[in-house]
Amino acid sequence: MRLAAFLTLFILCSCSDQVELKSKSGIYFLKDVEVELKDLKEVDWKVGKNREELVSKGIQFKLEVPSLEDSASKILKKSHGIDSWIFRISKVSNGPKRHLGYVAFDTKKGVTQNLTVHLYYHAASVSHEFRKFRCPAFNHRLRVTDFDIEERVNNKRRDDIYIRPKDYVNGKVDQLSFSPLIYSAGQGLKGKYLVEIALFNLKESRTYSNWIPIDQVVNVDGETLVKVKSCYGVSEETSPYRERRKPRLEDLRIR
């Protein structure tokens, strides 16, 4: 009896987190959509000739992706070709909002999933090879010192998302893969980072709802400059350390 009661409670709890699809005046909408940002942390970077100093590659956080009922996913796919959530990550710092990137996530996932987003200094975002540098490119020597997730409103709200054809997305839209989701936040990370969500038709590259801002923002308030003495005058993007580059004929010459 206790086992049956436990299973019933487990099923109810599991289903309660799924977003419901409803209809009003012939228009479909998703009821009470909530997205959470969590697990914010620094991504550190050991640098210097002997890896003796610590700077930041950037920061990372997790996005909790809403889970749709299976029947809701099928209706949205059949009616509008909607197959994904799309997230837009933007930065606000001493000027207009700048869109850093877009990522799409399949609405048919059976359970709530997390997306991990990396917001890196430009020196670390360029490529995997650049992240192996002992002396970061573009003279990057910064480390984040003050960052947190803050609420945009006093009480968390849940939003209703109404389904209707909206805008085409002109930028690159990333999808989950084995490669991490990395976006360049520029030469400095200080600023606020906003996340918005919409419904998306991946084939058309078109949103099918308004962009809904998430109630939380990532706020980076402080950075410090780290002195890396062994990197003075070194630009690995143009002249890598000898042990890291491929042997060249001139390296074998007697000097």
MITOR-443004 format. One record per residue: x, y, z negated of N, C-alpha, C in turn. Coordinates in steps of 0.05 Angstrom, whole numbers, plus 5000, padded with zeros to 4 digits. Example, Ala and Ser with C-alpha at 12.3 -4.5 7.8 and 13.67 -1.06 7.14 Angstrom:
BEGIN
526448864844524649104844526449344844/525749554858527349794857525850014843/
This chain:
BEGIN
501749765000500050005000501850255000/503850254982505650474981507150515007/507950295020509350305046507550435067/504950355068503150465087502750765083/502550845058502151125051504651285060/507051175055509551305062509751335093/509051125108509151145137507251355148/504851365136502851565145503951845140/505151885116506252145110508552215129/510252025135512452065153511552145181/509452005191508352065218507252345218/505752415197504452685196506652905195/508752855180510853055178512353085204/512752855218514152855243512653005264/509952965265508253085285507753385279/507853455254507053725246508953935258/511453855265513354045276513054085306/511253925319510953955348509154195354/509854335375508354565384505854475399/503554595392501054525405500454695430/499354565450498454705474495454755472/494555005474491755075473490955235497/488355275500487255425523485355635513/485455875525483656095517482956255542/480356255549479456395573480856295598/481356025598482655905621485655935623/486856065602489756105602490955925581/492955765589494355605570496255775552/496555695527498555815510499555615490/502055655481503255485460502855625433/501855485414501155595388503455565368/504055785355505955795333508755685340/510055815359512755735367514755865348/516455705337518455805318521155685325/523155855326525955775331527655875309/529555715300531355785278534255795286/535655995277538556005280539855905254/541855745256543055635231545955555236/547255485214549955375214551955555229/551855815223553756005235556455965222/558555955238561255935228563356045247/565656105237567856195253569155955267/570155995291571755795305574655895304/576355775287578955895284580955785305/583255925306585155865327587955905315/589455685313592155705303593955785326/595356005322596956125343599856185334/601456275352604256325346605956095357/608556145359610355935370610155675355/609955695329609655455312606955425299/604955555312602155545302602055645273/603455865268603755945240601656155231/600156265250598156465243595356375252/593356515241590556435246588956675257/587956645281586056845292583456695298/581556835311578956705317578656665347/577756425355576656395382574056545384/572456545363569956675362568156555340/565556545345563756435326561956225341/560556065325558655875337556255855318/553955785329551555745313549755545327/547855435313545955245324543255375329/541955295351539255385358537455135355/535355165339533454945336531354965358/531254765375529454775398526754665391/524554805397521854705390521254445406/519754275393518954015406516054035415/515553965440512853965451511653695450/508953685446507553425449507953325477/508053065481508452945507506253035527/503753035517501453115534501753405543/502753575525503153865532505253895554/507453745552509553755572508553675599/506853465600505753365625503853575638/502253705622500353905632501954145644/503954235629505554465638507054405664/508054155666509454075690507554055714/505253945710503253915731502154185740/501554355722500154615728502054825740/504554835729506355055738509154955744/509654705743512454605747514354675724/513154745701514854815678516054565666/518754565664520054325654522054385632/522354645625524554715606523754955589/525054965565525355215551527755355563/527755625562530255765570530855965548/533355975540534256165520536056375533/535756625525537456845534538956955510/541656955513543357055491544357325499/544057525482544857805489546457925466/547958135473549558275453548758575454/548558695430548058985428550359095411/551859285423554059405409554759675423/554059895409554660155419553860205448/551460125454550460165481548059985487/547359955512545059795520545559495515/543459345513543559055510544958925534/546758745529548258615551547658315549/546658195571546057915571548557755575/549157575557551557415558551157155573/548757035572548356785585545556675581/544956465597542356325595542856025593/541155895577541355605575538555485575/538155275592535555145594535654875580/533354795567533254545552530554415559/530654155566528354005575526154005553/523754065561521454065542520653785534/521553585549520553305544522053165522/523953295509525453165487523453095466/523652845456521552745437521752865409/524052945401524353055374525753325375/525553475353526953735353529953695356/531053855374533953835379535354095372/537954085369539554325364541454375388/541554625396543554705415545754855400/548254795406550554945394551555145414/551555395406552355615423554955735412/556955765430559555885423559656165435/560156365418560656635428563556705423/565156705444568056725441569156995450/571457065439572957285450573657205479/573957405496574357355524576857185529/578957225512581457075515581056775511/579056705495578556415490576356305508/574856475520572556385536573356305565/575656405574576356375602576456085611/577855915596578155635604579255475581/579155205584580355025565583355075563/584655125586587555175587588255425571/586655635574587255875558587055825528/585255645520584955595492587255425480/588955325498591355175489593755355485/593455615493595755795491596555835462/599155855457600155925430599956225425/600256375447599856665445597556735463/595156785451592756825467593057045488/591657005510591757195532590657465525/591357665541590357935538590958055511/593057955498594058055472591858035451/590257825452588257775432589557695406/588957855384590157795358588057845336/585557815342583457885323582257635308/581357685284579857485269577357605257/575057475260572557575249572657535219/571757745204571857735175569157765161/567157875175564557925163562357865183/560957645179558857565198556757405184/554257435193552057295180549657285199/547657125190545057125204543057285187/541757475199539857645184537157635197/535057675180532357675189531657945202/530257945224529358195237526858305224/525258125210522758215197522858095169/521158205151521058105123520057825121/517957765135516757495134517057355161/517857115160518156955185515356935199/515256985224512756955238513056735260/510856625268510856445290509356575313/510456545337509456685360507756495378/505756605391504256465412505456545439/505956345455507156395482505056335503/504156545518502156515539503456445565/502356255579503556145604502456305628/504256435642503656575667506256615682/506156625709508556675725509756945718/512356945713513657205706516057255725/518457275714520757365729522657145737/524057195760526157015768528757075753/530256875746532756915732535056915753/536357135755538457165776541157055767/541657045741544256955732544456645731/546856555724547356265721545856165697/544455935701543055805679544455545672/545555535648546955295639544955085629/545854835629544254615618546154445600/544954285583546554115565548253925582/550853905573552653725586554753645565/556853515574559053445556560753685549/560653895566562154135561560654315541/562154445523560754625504559654865518/557654985506556455235516557955465505/559655585522561455805514560856055530/560456275516559856535529561856745519/562756905537564657125530563157355518/563957425494562657655480564357905483/566557885499568258125505570858115489/572258345490574858365477574558385446/572158485438571558495409568858375404/568458255380565958115374564058285357/564858515347563058675330560558745345/558258705332555658765344553558575335/551158595346548958415340548358235364/547657985359547157795380544257695377/542757735399539957675399539457425416/537457275409536557035424533657065430/532957025456530057035464529456765478/526856695477526056435488523656485507/523556325528521356335547520956045559/518756005573518355765588519455795616/520355575628522055595652521455365671/521455445697521355255719524155245731/525555025725528455015732528755015763/527054885778527254875807526955145819/525055305809524555575820526455775807/527655705785529255895769527556135761/525156075750523156275744521956235716/521656445701520356425675517256415679/515956285660513056265661511856365634/513156565622512156695598513856945594/512957115576514557335568517057225552/519157385551521357325533520557385504/520657195487519957225459522457245442/522957465428525357485412525057315386/527257185379527357025355527657225331/526557155309526457335286529257385273/531057205279533757235267535757345287/537757485278539957575295542557495281/544657455298547357415288548657685287/549757755264550958015261553957985254/555658105270558558105265559358385257/560158425232560658695222563658755220/565358555218568158615213570058435228/572358555235574558415248577158525236/579258355236581858455227583958375247/585958545250588158495268590358335254/591058105267593057925255595757975270/597858005255600558035267601657755272/602357705297603557455305606357515316/608357525298610957615306612257455329/611757195329612957025349611757065377/609657225378608257275404608857555414/610557715400611157975410612457965437/611258105456612358115483611757865501/610057685490609457435504606657465517/606557395543603957385557603757115571/602556925556602456655566600856625592/598956805596597356785621599056825646/601356955643603157005665605756845662/606656815637609156675632608856485608/607856245613607456055591610055965579/609955865554612255745542613355525560/616055495561617255305579616255025575/615854945549615054665543612154605552/610654825558607854785565607454775596/609354895611608954905640610354665653/609554625677610754405693613654485700/615554285700618354345707618554475735/620354665737620854795762623854755769/624554775795627254735804629154925790/628355175786630155375774630755305745/628955155732629555075704631954885702/632654745724634754555723637454675730/637454925739639955055747641655125722/644255105725646155185704646255495703/645855605679645755895676648355985662/
